[in-house]
Amino acid sequence: MDIVLISSILGIGGLGLFFGASLAYASRKFAVEVDPKIEEIIAHLPNANCGACGFPGCSGYAEAVVKSGAKTNLCTPGGQSVADQVAEIMGVAPVAGGEKMVAVVQCRGDNENAPKRYHYAGITNCHAAQILMGGDKACVYGCLGLGTCVEACPFNAMKMGDNGLPIVIEDKCTACGLCVSACPRGIMKLIPVAQKIFIGCVSQDKGKAVKEVCKVGCTGCTLCANPKTTPSGSIRMKGNLPEIINVTADDLEKAVEKCPTKSFVVRN
């Protein structure tokens, strides 16, 4: 065998051994010790990395709990059971989570009830559609129907309906809030699970302006907030939209019946 070839093989092999040994030494010398509590917490988290806790993913939250004393009940998807497990790992008393929430769609302007201004044929993304002349929907507040909120949900708790509006699958919804932040129109909202009735409109217009662009949009008529309709004061007007103050009030059903545009939504 040619002496040059042999020398090359030995040289390359020697370099490989040298660098391999150097990397092995460096990995031990500069290894970062990971607190076993962090790994244990991560093992109990849903690992959806949704960011609902306010930290960069589940590992970021686990590290914040162990190193910075972050609250043990911030994992919304995990719920109370995960909060209890995290508290147990940290050796602290369990902390009750907040009120259980669910995502809702505050728009009833589907393909039948809300006309389009033009035909949009761009990227299937609500933010992209919003950039182009404010979207194709005549109602500048209504759902653009391209499913950006659905794509943002890491729990498959949403789907697009045949009518052009997103549908929340409530038994899968963890109230992580990613659909809320993903919507450029602000029609997604988290409400208490105990709230069975909500207003399905976010338009700030009223009267004729609303009727021209949506058959079921709230016109701001104030009938639902009238003491004759809701004597408990469970609804008050906030600008041109009604705001539900007492979400469990008995007279909310009366407001649903009285609404001339059927803008209220009754869950389930």
N, C-alpha and C positions, 0 to 999 in steps of 0.2 A: 504494500500500500504506500502511496506517495507520502513522504515525510511531512509535506506541507498540509495535506489533508488530515493526517493524524494530529498534527500540532493544532490545527483549527478546531477539531472535535474536542480535544482535551482542553483547549482554551475556553471554548464556549461552555463546556460542561463545568469547568472550574468557576466561571463567572456565575453560572446558574446556581451552583452550590453556595457561592459566597452571598449572592443577593437573597437566596432563600433563607439562609441562616440569619442574615441581617434583618429580614422582615419578621422572622420568628422572634428574634430578640426584641425588636421594637414593639411588637404586639404585646409582649409580656411587660416590657419596661414601661410603656406608656398606656397600658390598659386602664380604662376608667371603671372604677368599681360602681356597680349599680345596686342601689339599696333593694334588697329582696322584697320589701313592701311594695315598691313601685311595680315590680313584675307581678306580684300577687294581685294588686289592684287591677292592673291591665287585664289579667286573666278573667276577672269578674265583670269587666265592662263589655258592652255590646260590640265594641270595636268597629263601629260604623264610621268613626272619625268625622262626625257631622259638625262638630264645633259648637253645638248648642250650649255647652257648658261655659263657653267663652275662652277656651284654650285651644291650641293647635292640635286637635286630635286627641284620641284616648290616652296615648302615652304622655302627651303634654299635660293633660288633666291629672293623671296619676302622679306625675312628677311634682305638680303644683300642690297636690294634697300632702305629699310626704315632705317636700322641702320648704314649701311656703305657707302651709297651713290653710290651703283652700278648703272651702266647705265640702263636706262629704256627700251632700245631697244635690249636686249640680248636674248630675247626669240625667237629663230629662227622659231619654229613651229607656234607660234602665229602671226608672221609677223607684219606688220606695224599697223594693227588695235589694236592688244594687246599692242604694244609699245605706241600708243597714249593713250590708256586707263590707262596704268600704269603711264604715265606722268601726266595725268589729276588727278589721285588720289594723286600723290605727289605734285601737284600744280606747276609743272615746264613746260617749253616749250617742245613740242613734238620734238623728235630727229628722223631724217630720218634713217631708217635701211640701212644696206649694200645692195649690189647688190643681187638680188634674185638668188639663186643657186638651183641646182638639182643634184642628185646622178647619176652616170653613171658607167657602167661595162667596164673596160679597158681590156677586153679579148674576143677574138672571137674563142678561141680554144675549141669548143664544142666536143661532143662525136665523131663526124664525122671527124673533122679537126685536132684533137690532140690526138694521141694514148696514151695508158696507159703502164706503165712499169710492173705493176703487178695488181692483183685483191685485192682491199682493202675490208676487211670484218669486220672492227673494229667499234668503236663508230662513230655515224653519226655526226661528228664535224670536221671542217676543221683544227682546232688546233691539235686535236688528230691525224689526218691523216698526218699532217705536221711533227709530231714527228717521225713517222715511216718511216725511210729512206727518209725523205724529201717529202713524199707524193707519190701517185701512178702515177701521171701524168709525162709523159716523159719530158715535158717542166717544168722546175723547177720554172718558173715565172707564169705559168698559173693557172686559176681557178680550185680548187679542186672539186667543184660541190656538196658539201654536205650541202649547205644552211645555214651556220652559219650567214652570213650577213642577210638572210631573217628572221631568228629567232631573230636577234638583233633589227629589225625594229619594233618600238612600234605603228606604224601607218598603218600597213598592206599595205605598199607601195612597197612591193617586193614579188616575188614568184619565184619558180624554174621552168624553162622551161623544156620541154620534151627533149631538146638537152643537158641537163646537165649544163646549165648556168643560173645564176639568171637574172630576168627581173625586171626592175624598172617601177613601175606604176606611171608615172610622175605627174598625177593630184592629187595623194595622198602624194607625197614626200614633206617633209617639210625641207629638207636639214639639218636635225639634226646632221648628221655625224656619227651616231652610226654604220652604216654598214661599214663605212670607217675604224673605229677603230677595228671592229670585224674581218676584213679579214686579215689572217696571210700572204697572198701573196701580199697585197697592190694593188689589182686591182680595188678597189672601189675608186671613186674620186668625189668630188663636183666641178662642173663647173658652170659658169654663164648660166642662162636660155637662154640668148641671143646667146650662142655658140651652133650652130647647128651641127658642125663637130668636132670630136675628134679622137685621135689615139687609136685604140682598142688593144693595146699591151703594156706591160711594160718590155719586155725582153731586157736585156742588151747585149745579144749575137747578132751576125750578120751572114749574108750569109748562108753557108752550115749548121752551127750549128743550126740555126733557122729552116731551111727547114726540117731537120731530125725529128723535134719534133712537128712541126705545119705547116699546109698548108697556114694559113692566118696570120702568125706572121710577124712582121716588120723585114726585113733583114738589115736595115741600109744602103740602097743603095744610099740615099741622093737625089734621083730623085725629091721628093716632094719639097725639099728645094732649088733646082736649080733655079736660077733667070729666066731661060727660062720657068719654070713651074709656079712659083709664083713670078713675077717681083716686087710685092709690098713688098717683104721681110717678108711676114706674117708667114713664117715657117723658123726655123733655127734648126740645129742639136744640140742636147745636148747629148753628148756621141754617142751612136748608135741609139738613138731615135729622131724623129722629135719633135720639140716643137712649138706649135702654139702661135705666138706673138700677132697677130691681129685676134681675134676670129670672127670678122664680115667681114673680107676681102672678096672681090668678087672672088679672084682667088683661094680660098680654094677648090672650086668645081673642078678646074683644077687638083689640087693635088690628089683629090679623083679618078679622071679619070686615072691619070698617074700611080698611085700606082700599081706595078706589083703583089703584094700579097693581094691587097684589104684589107689592114689593117686599113683603116680609117672607122669610123662609122658616118653615117648621121642620126641624130635624127629625128624622125617623118617623 
